[in-house]
Amino acid sequence: RNLKSFFPSNIFREERSDTEMERKSMSAMGAKLRLISAIFVFQTYLLSSCEATSIILESFDDPIHTWEEMNDPVMGGKSTGTFTIQDGVGKFEGEVVNVPFLHAPGFIQARSKKDEIYPDVSTCTALEIVAKTNTEYSGYRISFGNAHAPGGKFHAYGYKSNLEGVPSEDFGPVTIPFDEFTDFWDDATGDPIHTCHENELYCPDEFTLKDMRRIAVWGEGVAGKVSLEIKSISAVGCQE
């Protein structure tokens, strides 16, 4: 006689049932752990993707480009300004006044020196500047590159956009989509003549986005005191 004949048959069935339940429980626990691990990996990927969606073009806590300031030289322009880097901040100060001959405001400009090398941002969607203004000035503009539109104004080089909504209480980001820039602008006022939305011919081209060569911040076409502090300039919305 075997061992089973001395015990009720249901004991072995219950033992087998308990073993199967334990096996199923362990399998379910393993599946949950694998799911948690997969979620963690996916969240890590999303975070790393978010961190990789911007490309720094300039950070004034450790600048990689040489910057200079230029005043309005056209027909005896009297606008004056300065650009300095202090405590990790680029400080653009000055005043835009009327050009006597034209009886209209001139400009001042802070810019990186010509033909410096910039990273490829052709997969990005916008330019972002982290800055604040210390004055209520409405003539801020930003430009990049050296493109010249067919039939464009004589002195209008580069893709330019208005720089609006700069915070005044504290530093904050201002994001400008690349399709808000145009290389067909009025060199007397800085205002766009034909926009990228009107004709893609005036949109930033891939050649320029692969290496901007120059970035400039302006006080232009509006008389008044300029006081802009800049922490960084980046391209955002970039794809790997």
LUMVO-742902 format. One record per residue: residue in one letter; x, y, z of N, C-alpha, C, O, CB in turn. Coordinates in steps of 0.02 Angstrom, whole numbers, padded with zeros to 5 digits, always signed. Glycine has a CB too. Layout:
N
AXYZXYZXYZXYZXYZ
...
//
This chain:
240
R+00043-00061+00000+00000+00000+00000+00044+00063+00000+00097+00065+00032-00048+00000+00063
N+00022+00114-00037+00063+00175-00038+00040+00223+00017-00009+00211+00052+00058+00209-00107
L+00078+00277+00023+00067+00324+00079-00001+00356+00076-00031+00371+00127+00120+00377+00079
K-00026+00368+00015-00090+00403+00007-00148+00365+00038-00197+00395+00058-00103+00415-00065
S-00142+00297+00041-00198+00256+00066-00210+00266+00141-00264+00249+00165-00186+00183+00052
F-00161+00294+00178-00169+00304+00249-00202+00372+00265-00218+00385+00323-00102+00299+00284
F-00211+00416+00216-00238+00483+00229-00297+00495+00183-00302+00466+00129-00183+00538+00219
P-00342+00539+00205-00399+00556+00162-00372+00586+00097-00323+00623+00096-00447+00607+00197
S-00405+00568+00043-00381+00590-00023-00384+00666-00032-00345+00694-00071-00422+00557-00078
N-00429+00700+00005-00436+00772-00005-00377+00811+00022-00367+00869+00004-00500+00796+00027
I-00337+00779+00066-00278+00813+00093-00229+00829+00037-00201+00884+00035-00243+00771+00147
F-00218+00782-00008-00170+00793-00063-00198+00841-00114-00160+00878-00146-00153+00726-00096
R-00264+00840-00122-00294+00888-00169-00287+00959-00142-00272+01005-00179-00369+00871-00181
E-00298+00966-00076-00291+01033-00045-00218+01056-00049-00204+01115-00062-00315+01031+00028
E-00171+01008-00037-00100+01026-00041-00082+01049-00112-00046+01098-00121-00055+00967-00021
R-00108+01011-00161-00094+01030-00230-00126+01097-00247-00097+01138-00282-00120+00976-00279
S-00186+01108-00220-00221+01172-00232-00183+01230-00201-00176+01282-00232-00293+01169-00203
D-00157+01220-00140-00118+01273-00107-00055+01289-00146-00036+01347-00154-00100+01253-00036
T-00022+01237-00171+00039+01247-00211+00024+01286-00274+00063+01330-00293+00071+01179-00229
E-00031+01270-00308-00049+01306-00369-00065+01378-00354-00047+01423-00393-00109+01272-00403
M-00099+01390-00297-00116+01459-00279-00053+01499-00265-00047+01557-00285-00162+01459-00217
E-00005+01467-00230+00058+01502-00217+00094+01518-00282+00123+01572-00289+00103+01460-00172
R+00094+01469-00328+00127+01480-00393+00094+01538-00431+00128+01581-00459+00124+01416-00435
K+00027+01540-00430-00009+01593-00465+00004+01661-00432+00012+01712-00466-00085+01578-00467
S+00006+01660-00364+00019+01722-00328+00088+01749-00344+00096+01809-00355+00012+01710-00252
M+00138+01705-00346+00206+01726-00362+00210+01751-00433+00247+01798-00447+00255+01668-00351
S+00173+01719-00479+00173+01740-00549+00142+01810-00556+00167+01852-00593+00134+01690-00592
A+00087+01821-00518+00054+01886-00520+00100+01940-00492+00104+01995-00519-00013+01885-00482
M+00134+01923-00437+00181+01971-00407+00238+01988-00455+00259+02046-00460+00209+01943-00342
G+00262+01938-00490+00315+01949-00539+00292+01994-00595+00329+02037-00618+00339+01883-00567
A+00229+01984-00617+00201+02026-00670+00196+02098-00647+00210+02144-00686+00133+02000-00692
K+00174+02109-00584+00169+02176-00557+00237+02210-00554+00244+02269-00571+00136+02176-00488
L+00287+02173-00532+00355+02201-00528+00381+02220-00597+00413+02272-00605+00403+02151-00495
R+00366+02177-00646+00388+02193-00714+00353+02256-00740+00383+02297-00775+00375+02133-00762
L+00288+02263-00723+00250+02322-00745+00277+02385-00712+00286+02436-00746+00175+02313-00728
I+00291+02381-00646+00319+02439-00611+00386+02458-00641+00401+02517-00650+00326+02423-00536
S+00428+02408-00656+00493+02421-00686+00486+02454-00754+00523+02500-00771+00532+02355-00693
A+00437+02430-00793+00426+02458-00860+00403+02531-00855+00425+02573-00895+00375+02417-00899
I+00359+02545-00806+00335+02614-00797+00393+02659-00777+00399+02715-00802+00279+02616-00743
F+00436+02635-00731+00493+02674-00709+00540+02690-00768+00563+02747-00775+00532+02637-00655
V+00553+02640-00809+00597+02650-00867+00567+02701-00915+00602+02743-00943+00610+02583-00904
F+00500+02696-00926+00466+02742-00971+00468+02814-00944+00479+02861-00982+00394+02720-00983
Q+00457+02822-00878+00460+02888-00848+00530+02918-00854+00538+02977-00867+00438+02886-00775
T+00580+02876-00843+00649+02898-00850+00663+02921-00921+00697+02971-00932+00698+02842-00830
Y+00636+02884-00969+00645+02902-01040+00612+02969-01054+00641+03012-01089+00616+02848-01086
L+00551+02979-01028+00516+03042-01040+00555+03100-01010+00562+03152-01042+00446+03039-01010
L+00581+03091-00949+00619+03144-00917+00682+03160-00957+00698+03219-00967+00638+03125-00846
S+00717+03109-00979+00779+03121-01018+00762+03153-01085+00801+03193-01110+00816+03055-01029
S+00704+03135-01114+00684+03165-01177+00670+03239-01168+00688+03280-01209+00622+03129-01206
C+00636+03256-01110+00620+03325-01097+00685+03366-01088+00690+03422-01113+00576+03332-01034
E+00733+03337-01054+00796+03372-01043+00834+03382-01108+00873+03429-01114+00839+03334-00994
A+00823+03340-01157+00860+03342-01219+00826+03385-01272+00851+03390-01328+00870+03273-01246
T+00768+03416-01255+00731+03453-01306+00753+03526-01312+00722+03563-01351+00659+03450-01291
S+00804+03547-01277+00829+03615-01285+00904+03613-01297+00940+03569-01274+00812+03658-01222
I+00927+03663-01335+00999+03669-01350+01020+03740-01331+00994+03789-01358+01014+03654-01427
I+01067+03745-01286+01090+03811-01263+01134+03843-01317+01182+03812-01342+01130+03805-01196
L+01116+03904-01335+01156+03942-01384+01204+03989-01349+01259+04002-01373+01109+03981-01430
E+01182+04015-01292+01226+04056-01251+01199+04059-01180+01139+04067-01169+01232+04128-01281
S+01244+04052-01132+01227+04059-01062+01278+04106-01031+01338+04092-01034+01225+03989-01025
F+01254+04161-01002+01301+04212-00980+01333+04197-00913+01374+04237-00888+01266+04278-00976
D+01316+04140-00882+01354+04120-00824+01420+04087-00844+01466+04079-00804+01313+04072-00780
D+01424+04067-00908+01486+04040-00936+01485+04050-01011+01479+04002-01049+01494+03963-00917
P+01491+04113-01033+01482+04128-01105+01535+04096-01149+01594+04092-01132+01484+04203-01115
I+01512+04073-01207+01558+04042-01255+01570+04086-01317+01611+04070-01359+01531+03973-01276
H+01532+04141-01321+01540+04187-01377+01565+04254-01353+01560+04271-01294+01473+04195-01415
T+01593+04292-01399+01616+04359-01385+01561+04408-01405+01538+04406-01462+01683+04375-01421
W+01541+04452-01359+01486+04498-01372+01511+04570-01376+01560+04589-01344+01433+04492-01317
E+01476+04609-01417+01493+04679-01426+01429+04720-01432+01376+04694-01447+01538+04688-01488
E+01436+04785-01421+01378+04830-01428+01391+04878-01485+01447+04900-01496+01366+04869-01362
M+01338+04893-01523+01344+04939-01579+01288+04991-01575+01230+04974-01564+01342+04902-01647
N+01307+05054-01585+01258+05108-01586+01239+05125-01658+01274+05106-01705+01287+05170-01551
D+01184+05160-01665+01158+05179-01730+01207+05225-01767+01217+05282-01746+01089+05213-01723
P+01237+05200-01822+01286+05242-01857+01257+05280-01917+01292+05318-01950+01343+05199-01880
V+01192+05268-01931+01164+05293-01994+01146+05367-01989+01109+05387-01944+01102+05252-02013
M+01172+05407-02034+01154+05477-02042+01157+05515-01975+01111+05553-01959+01084+05483-02072
G+01210+05503-01938+01219+05541-01876+01176+05519-01819+01154+05561-01779+01208+05612-01889
G+01161+05454-01814+01120+05429-01759+01150+05445-01691+01211+05443-01683+01109+05355-01766
K+01107+05460-01642+01130+05480-01576+01114+05430-01521+01127+05442-01463+01098+05547-01559
S+01086+05373-01540+01071+05321-01490+01136+05292-01462+01184+05283-01499+01026+05265-01520
T+01137+05277-01397+01197+05250-01366+01180+05193-01319+01125+05191-01291+01235+05306-01328
G+01227+05148-01310+01215+05092-01266+01279+05057-01245+01333+05073-01270+01169+05042-01299
T+01272+05009-01199+01328+04969-01177+01303+04897-01167+01244+04884-01157+01358+04997-01111
F+01351+04850-01170+01335+04780-01153+01392+04753-01111+01450+04753-01132+01324+04737-01217
T+01375+04729-01052+01425+04701-01007+01399+04635-00980+01339+04621-00981+01440+04750-00949
I+01445+04593-00956+01426+04530-00925+01450+04532-00853+01509+04538-00839+01458+04468-00964
Q+01401+04526-00807+01416+04530-00735+01374+04479-00697+01313+04475-00708+01403+04601-00708
D+01405+04441-00654+01370+04394-00610+01324+04347-00649+01268+04334-00627+01330+04433-00558
G+01348+04323-00706+01309+04275-00745+01252+04305-00785+01208+04268-00807+01282+04224-00700
V+01253+04370-00794+01199+04404-00830+01229+04451-00882+01275+04488-00868+01154+04444-00780
G+01201+04449-00943+01218+04498-00994+01174+04559-00987+01113+04553-00989+01212+04467-01065
K+01204+04617-00978+01166+04678-00964+01171+04726-01024+01224+04751-01041+01193+04713-00900
F+01113+04738-01054+01106+04780-01113+01072+04845-01091+01013+04846-01075+01065+04745-01171
E+01111+04899-01090+01087+04964-01064+01097+05018-01117+01143+05015-01157+01123+04983-00997
G+01052+05068-01116+01062+05124-01161+00998+05163-01172+00949+05157-01135+01089+05101-01227
E+01000+05202-01225+00941+05243-01243+00937+05250-01318+00986+05265-01352+00945+05313-01209
V+00877+05238-01344+00863+05248-01415+00831+05317-01423+00781+05333-01392+00816+05191-01443
V+00862+05357-01466+00836+05425-01478+00827+05435-01553+00848+05393-01593+00884+05479-01449
N+00796+05490-01571+00785+05505-01642+00850+05518-01680+00896+05549-01654+00738+05565-01648
V+00852+05492-01740+00905+05511-01787+00887+05581-01812+00835+05589-01844+00913+05459-01847
P+00929+05632-01800+00910+05700-01817+00888+05709-01890+00839+05743-01903+00968+05746-01803
F+00924+05678-01935+00908+05687-02006+00840+05656-02024+00804+05682-02066+00962+05656-02050
L+00824+05600-01991+00763+05563-02008+00704+05582-01964+00646+05569-01982+00776+05490-02002
H+00718+05613-01907+00665+05629-01858+00626+05566-01838+00565+05567-01832+00617+05682-01888
A+00663+05513-01830+00634+05448-01810+00685+05411-01768+00745+05421-01775+00613+05406-01873
P+00661+05367-01723+00708+05331-01678+00756+05287-01716+00739+05257-01767+00669+05290-01629
G+00817+05283-01691+00869+05240-01719+00870+05172-01684+00817+05143-01671+00937+05273-01714
F+00931+05148-01668+00935+05083-01634+01000+05077-01596+01048+05113-01609+00928+05025-01684
I+01002+05031-01548+01063+05005-01519+01059+04929-01521+01004+04900-01526+01073+05031-01445
Q+01116+04897-01518+01117+04825-01530+01173+04792-01488+01229+04817-01485+01128+04810-01605
A+01156+04736-01456+01206+04693-01424+01209+04629-01465+01157+04598-01476+01190+04679-01348
R+01268+04609-01486+01272+04552-01533+01336+04512-01521+01386+04537-01497+01270+04577-01605
S+01331+04448-01539+01392+04408-01540+01432+04428-01602+01404+04449-01652+01376+04331-01540
K+01498+04420-01599+01539+04440-01656+01523+04397-01717+01502+04339-01710+01614+04434-01638
K+01533+04425-01774+01514+04393-01837+01549+04327-01849+01608+04318-01833+01528+04440-01895
D+01510+04279-01876+01536+04215-01899+01563+04170-01843+01608+04130-01855+01590+04226-01950
E+01536+04177-01783+01552+04129-01731+01511+04065-01743+01459+04068-01775+01538+04158-01660
I+01535+04009-01719+01503+03945-01733+01449+03930-01680+01461+03935-01620+01555+03888-01735
Y+01390+03911-01705+01334+03893-01661+01314+03821-01676+01326+03795-01730+01274+03941-01672
P+01282+03788-01627+01260+03719-01638+01202+03714-01687+01166+03763-01698+01240+03687-01572
D+01193+03656-01715+01139+03643-01762+01072+03641-01725+01062+03600-01680+01151+03575-01800
V+01026+03686-01743+00960+03687-01711+00905+03678-01764+00848+03700-01755+00949+03754-01673
S+00922+03645-01819+00874+03637-01874+00817+03590-01856+00767+03589-01892+00910+03610-01935
T+00822+03552-01802+00766+03509-01780+00724+03543-01727+00677+03512-01700+00793+03442-01754
C+00739+03604-01710+00704+03640-01656+00648+03684-01686+00645+03695-01746+00754+03684-01616
T+00604+03707-01642+00545+03745-01665+00544+03817-01644+00505+03857-01671+00483+03712-01641
A+00586+03836-01595+00580+03904-01569+00645+03926-01536+00689+03886-01520+00523+03908-01518
L+00649+03991-01526+00705+04022-01489+00677+04044-01422+00622+04070-01417+00737+04082-01529
E+00716+04033-01369+00694+04052-01302+00748+04093-01268+00807+04073-01266+00676+03990-01259
I+00729+04150-01242+00775+04193-01206+00750+04201-01134+00691+04216-01123+00782+04263-01241
V+00794+04191-01087+00777+04200-01016+00804+04269-00996+00864+04280-00995+00807+04143-00970
A+00758+04314-00981+00778+04384-00971+00728+04421-00927+00676+04394-00909+00785+04420-01039
K+00745+04483-00911+00698+04528-00879+00715+04599-00901+00772+04614-00919+00700+04522-00801
T+00665+04643-00901+00676+04712-00919+00666+04756-00858+00623+04744-00816+00628+04734-00976
N+00707+04807-00854+00702+04854-00798+00667+04919-00818+00660+04964-00777+00771+04870-00770
T+00646+04923-00880+00610+04982-00905+00550+04960-00945+00548+04904-00971+00657+05027-00947
E+00502+05003-00952+00443+04990-00994+00460+05010-01066+00440+05063-01090+00379+05028-00968
Y+00498+04968-01099+00520+04983-01167+00489+04933-01215+00490+04872-01202+00598+04980-01172
S+00461+04957-01270+00423+04914-01316+00459+04901-01382+00429+04876-01429+00356+04944-01330
G+00524+04920-01386+00560+04912-01449+00612+04856-01449+00656+04856-01491+00592+04975-01466
Y+00606+04810-01401+00654+04754-01401+00641+04708-01460+00584+04694-01479+00648+04714-01336
R+00697+04686-01490+00693+04638-01546+00752+04590-01539+00800+04604-01504+00694+04674-01616
I+00747+04533-01573+00802+04485-01573+00810+04457-01643+00761+04448-01679+00788+04427-01522
S+00872+04445-01663+00885+04420-01731+00942+04370-01730+00980+04365-01681+00901+04478-01779
F+00947+04332-01784+01003+04285-01791+01018+04275-01865+00976+04286-01908+00986+04216-01757
G+01080+04255-01879+01101+04240-01947+01118+04303-01987+01116+04359-01962+01048+04202-01982
N+01134+04291-02050+01152+04345-02096+01114+04343-02162+01135+04372-02211+01227+04343-02110
A+01058+04308-02162+01019+04301-02224+00993+04369-02247+00979+04413-02207+00960+04252-02214
H+00986+04375-02313+00959+04437-02342+00905+04418-02392+00917+04382-02440+01016+04479-02377
A+00844+04442-02379+00788+04424-02421+00795+04453-02491+00819+04509-02499+00722+04448-02389
P+00774+04415-02543+00773+04443-02611+00729+04505-02613+00670+04503-02595+00746+04390-02661
G+00758+04560-02635+00721+04623-02637+00715+04657-02570+00678+04706-02563+00653+04611-02664
G+00751+04632-02519+00747+04660-02452+00783+04727-02446+00819+04748-02491+00775+04612-02401
K+00772+04760-02389+00804+04824-02377+00880+04817-02374+00906+04764-02356+00778+04854-02312
F+00915+04870-02391+00987+04869-02400+01024+04845-02338+01071+04805-02343+01012+04937-02420
H+01004+04870-02278+01040+04854-02216+01006+04798-02176+01027+04784-02120+01046+04915-02173
A+00956+04765-02204+00917+04714-02167+00947+04645-02177+00931+04611-02226+00843+04715-02189
Y+00989+04625-02132+01020+04558-02135+01002+04519-02072+01002+04545-02017+01098+04564-02142
G+00987+04455-02083+00969+04411-02027+00893+04404-02020+00855+04444-02047+00998+04438-01963
Y+00873+04353-01983+00802+04341-01968+00786+04376-01903+00819+04366-01852+00786+04265-01964
K+00733+04417-01904+00718+04458-01846+00646+04448-01823+00601+04433-01862+00730+04532-01863
S+00636+04456-01757+00569+04454-01728+00565+04505-01672+00615+04522-01640+00552+04383-01702
N+00504+04529-01659+00494+04570-01599+00505+04527-01537+00490+04467-01537+00423+04601-01598
L+00532+04558-01485+00543+04523-01421+00494+04554-01372+00508+04605-01340+00618+04531-01396
E+00436+04522-01366+00381+04550-01326+00368+04506-01265+00385+04447-01263+00317+04556-01368
G+00337+04537-01214+00318+04499-01155+00375+04483-01109+00372+04435-01071+00285+04436-01175
V+00428+04523-01111+00485+04511-01065+00463+04530-00994+00439+04585-00983+00548+04553-01087
P+00471+04484-00946+00450+04500-00878+00492+04555-00846+00549+04566-00866+00454+04437-00834
S+00462+04589-00798+00497+04644-00765+00511+04631-00691+00556+04661-00663+00457+04708-00773
E+00472+04587-00660+00482+04574-00589+00542+04528-00576+00580+04540-00530+00419+04542-00559
D+00549+04478-00618+00602+04429-00610+00618+04398-00677+00580+04408-00725+00583+04374-00558
F+00672+04360-00681+00690+04328-00744+00637+04275-00763+00610+04240-00720+00760+04295-00738
G+00624+04271-00827+00577+04222-00852+00590+04209-00926+00622+04249-00959+00505+04244-00841
P+00564+04152-00951+00575+04135-01021+00526+04170-01068+00467+04178-01053+00570+04061-01031
V+00552+04191-01125+00510+04216-01180+00525+04171-01240+00582+04169-01263+00523+04293-01196
T+00474+04136-01264+00484+04088-01319+00455+04116-01383+00397+04138-01385+00451+04020-01301
I+00495+04116-01436+00474+04143-01501+00481+04088-01553+00537+04068-01569+00516+04206-01521
P+00425+04062-01580+00430+04011-01633+00471+04037-01692+00469+04097-01708+00360+03990-01657
F+00507+03992-01723+00548+04013-01780+00507+04042-01837+00532+04082-01876+00588+03954-01805
D+00443+04022-01843+00402+04049-01897+00377+04120-01882+00340+04149-01921+00343+04004-01911
E+00398+04149-01824+00384+04219-01809+00442+04264-01832+00437+04325-01828+00371+04228-01734
F+00495+04233-01857+00552+04272-01882+00546+04282-01957+00516+04241-01992+00619+04236-01866
T+00573+04336-01981+00575+04349-02054+00640+04387-02071+00666+04424-02030+00513+04391-02076
D+00664+04375-02132+00723+04414-02154+00703+04472-02199+00746+04505-02228+00772+04369-02190
F+00637+04484-02206+00613+04540-02246+00584+04592-02199+00523+04595-02187+00559+04517-02300
W+00627+04634-02171+00607+04684-02122+00634+04753-02140+00681+04759-02180+00630+04664-02052
D+00603+04803-02111+00620+04873-02127+00682+04893-02087+00681+04893-02025+00560+04920-02111
D+00735+04910-02122+00797+04928-02087+00793+04998-02055+00840+05018-02020+00855+04926-02136
A+00739+05035-02067+00730+05100-02034+00693+05093-01967+00704+05133-01921+00692+05147-02080
T+00649+05043-01962+00608+05036-01902+00617+04969-01867+00603+04963-01807+00535+05044-01920
G+00641+04918-01903+00645+04851-01876+00582+04811-01883+00581+04751-01869+00664+04854-01804
D+00528+04843-01906+00464+04809-01914+00465+04762-01975+00499+04776-02024+00407+04860-01921
P+00429+04705-01971+00426+04661-02030+00388+04693-02087+00339+04728-02077+00393+04594-02010
I+00412+04681-02147+00377+04703-02208+00336+04644-02236+00277+04651-02250+00427+04730-02261
H+00369+04587-02243+00336+04524-02262+00355+04471-02210+00413+04464-02192+00356+04502-02335
T+00306+04434-02188+00319+04385-02135+00327+04314-02162+00310+04300-02220+00262+04386-02084
C+00352+04272-02119+00359+04200-02135+00290+04169-02148+00283+04125-02190+00395+04163-02079
H+00239+04193-02111+00171+04166-02121+00142+04184-02189+00102+04148-02217+00125+04192-02065
E+00164+04241-02215+00140+04262-02281+00173+04223-02337+00142+04205-02387+00153+04337-02291
N+00237+04209-02327+00275+04175-02379+00334+04138-02347+00377+04170-02315+00300+04225-02434
E+00337+04072-02355+00390+04033-02324+00459+04051-02350+00510+04029-02322+00377+03959-02334
L+00462+04089-02404+00527+04112-02430+00564+04153-02378+00626+04156-02378+00516+04153-02494
Y+00526+04186-02333+00556+04230-02283+00565+04196-02215+00586+04227-02167+00514+04292-02274
C+00549+04131-02211+00559+04093-02149+00632+04075-02141+00668+04070-02190+00515+04030-02149
P+00654+04065-02079+00724+04042-02069+00738+03978-02107+00700+03929-02102+00737+04031-01994
D+00792+03978-02146+00808+03919-02187+00852+03871-02149+00881+03888-02097+00843+03941-02253
E+00856+03810-02174+00893+03757-02141+00967+03774-02135+01000+03759-02086+00885+03691-02177
F+00994+03807-02187+01065+03826-02187+01081+03869-02126+01131+03859-02092+01083+03863-02252
T+01038+03919-02113+01050+03964-02056+01039+03928-01990+01078+03939-01943+01003+04024-02060
L+00988+03886-01985+00974+03851-01923+01029+03801-01905+01038+03784-01846+00907+03815-01928
K+01065+03777-01954+01120+03731-01940+01181+03767-01910+01223+03735-01878+01141+03695-02005
D+01185+03832-01920+01237+03872-01889+01218+03946-01896+01225+03976-01949+01308+03859-01923
M+01193+03974-01841+01165+04042-01844+01218+04096-01858+01203+04148-01887+01130+04059-01778
R+01280+04082-01839+01336+04127-01851+01335+04191-01808+01388+04216-01789+01338+04147-01924
R+01275+04217-01794+01270+04277-01752+01201+04283-01722+01151+04265-01753+01286+04341-01795
I+01198+04306-01660+01135+04323-01627+01140+04395-01603+01193+04417-01579+01120+04275-01567
A+01086+04433-01610+01086+04503-01589+01021+04520-01552+00967+04495-01570+01096+04550-01650
V+01027+04561-01502+00969+04588-01466+00969+04663-01478+01021+04696-01475+00972+04572-01389
W+00910+04690-01492+00904+04760-01514+00858+04800-01469+00812+04774-01437+00879+04763-01586
G+00873+04865-01466+00824+04916-01449+00816+04957-01512+00864+04989-01534+00846+04960-01385
E+00757+04956-01542+00752+04983-01611+00683+05010-01626+00632+04981-01608+00771+04929-01661
G+00683+05068-01661+00621+05094-01689+00573+05125-01638+00520+05150-01657+00585+05041-01724
V+00592+05124-01575+00552+05154-01521+00599+05194-01476+00647+05166-01449+00512+05099-01480
A+00585+05258-01467+00627+05298-01424+00615+05280-01351+00559+05266-01331+00614+05374-01436
G+00669+05280-01311+00661+05265-01241+00723+05233-01211+00771+05215-01245+00602+05222-01230
K+00720+05224-01144+00774+05193-01107+00771+05117-01115+00718+05087-01112+00771+05212-01032
V+00829+05087-01127+00836+05015-01134+00874+04987-01074+00927+05012-01057+00873+04996-01200
S+00845+04936-01043+00881+04902-00988+00857+04830-00987+00807+04813-00955+00868+04938-00919
L+00893+04788-01021+00875+04717-01028+00931+04674-00999+00989+04681-01016+00863+04699-01103
E+00912+04629-00954+00959+04582-00924+00944+04512-00950+00886+04490-00949+00956+04585-00847
I+00996+04477-00973+00987+04412-01006+01027+04359-00971+01087+04369-00957+01007+04416-01081
K+00995+04304-00955+01031+04247-00926+01054+04197-00979+01110+04172-00977+00988+04212-00875
S+01009+04182-01026+01027+04131-01076+00983+04138-01138+00930+04169-01137+01019+04061-01046
I+01008+04109-01192+00971+04104-01255+00977+04031-01278+01032+04004-01282+00999+04154-01310
S+00921+04001-01294+00920+03930-01314+00873+03919-01373+00830+03961-01387+00900+03885-01255
A+00883+03862-01406+00833+03838-01453+00794+03783-01418+00823+03741-01383+00867+03811-01520
V+00728+03782-01426+00686+03734-01390+00641+03696-01439+00635+03714-01498+00643+03770-01337
G+00609+03644-01413+00567+03603-01456+00607+03561-01505+00584+03547-01560+00517+03645-01494
C+00667+03540-01484+00712+03505-01529+00699+03429-01528+00680+03401-01476+00786+03519-01509
Q+00709+03398-01584+00701+03325-01590+00770+03294-01595+00816+03322-01624+00658+03307-01652
E+00776+03234-01566+00840+03200-01569+00852+03171-01639+00904+03141-01651+00842+03144-01516
//
